[in-house]
Amino acid sequence: MMKSEGILLNSHFLNRMKVGGESGWFYRDNNSASTGYTWSCIPDNSGVYEMTEEVVLHASTPAVGVPGAIIWKFMAVRAGKGTVLFELRAPGSGEVVERIAVTIEASK
């Protein structure tokens, strides 16, 4: 069973994680409920971390247009530095309207 505790990853500074330590979580409001905009996670090929889970939290009411949230969970798997991108895409065209880069530095 995986640990459920962890650190909240931030795009404004270097996120330090330990191999075999706490999970890293990244949270975004999921705007797709009424607008069609969707967030996606794009891992790099550094091998420093792996995405272990994607959790979609639906709104607590069935009303149309109420957004939920999405959480991505990461674990450090080897020492080094990597970057994960999150992109918000427009409906139809798929155009990227927002991009967030999160840097993860893992140590043993």
N, C-alpha and C positions, 0 to 999 in steps of 0.2 A: 504494500500500500504506500502511496506517495504522501509526503507531508502536505498539509494544506496551508501552513503558515508561510510567509515570505515577505519580500520587500517590494514596494511599489516602484517600478522603473520610471524614470523621468527623462525627458528629451533635453533638458537644460544643463545636464552635467554628466560626467562619466559615472556609469553604474557599476559598482564593484560587487562581484559575486565570488563565492568560493566553490570550487569543484566539490560536489557532494554536499554542499551547504543548502541554505534556504533557496526556495524558488523565487523567481522574479515574476512580477505580474504587471501587465500593461492594460489599462482600462480606457475605453472610449464609449461615449454615448453612441448608440446605433441609430442613425438617422433614417434608416430604410423603411420605417413603419409607414410613413405617408409620402415621403419625398422620392423614394427610389434610390437615394444615395446610399452607397455601401462602403464599408471599411474592409480592407484586406491587409493581410500580414505577409511580408516578403522577407523571409530569412536570407542571410548571405550564405556563402559556402566556406566560411572560416572554420567550421567545426568546433568553435569555442562554446557554443550553446546549442540547445535543441528546444524546439517548441514542443511541450509535452501535453498541452491541452488548450482547447478553445471553448470557452463557455459563453453561450448566448443567454442573456437574461431578458425574458419577455416582460412586458409591462404588466402591472398587477391588475389592470382593468382591460376588458375586451374592447374598449372604445377605439374606433378607427383613428389613426394618426398619433397615438401615444407611443413614443419611442421606448425602446428597451436599452440594453447596454451589451457590450461585448468585452470579454476579458481574455487575453492570451497569457498563458503560463509558460515560463522558460526555466531550464536548469542549465547550469554551467557543466560542461563535460570534459573540458581540457583547458589548461592555462593558455591565455592569449587575449586578443582583443577582436571583437566583431561588432557588426552593426546590423540592426534589424529595421526595416522600413515598414511604415504603415501608410497606406494610401486611401484617401476618400475619393471615390469615383462617382461621376454624374451618371444618372440613368440614361439609357439609350446610347449616347456617344461613348461612354466609358472613359471620358476625359478625366484626368487627375486634377482635382480642385484643391486638394490639400495633401501635403506629404510631411510625415514626421519621421525623423531618424533618431534611433535610440542606440547609443554605444554601450556595449557591455565589455567589461574587462574582468576576466576570470583569473583567479590565482589558486594555487594548491593549498 
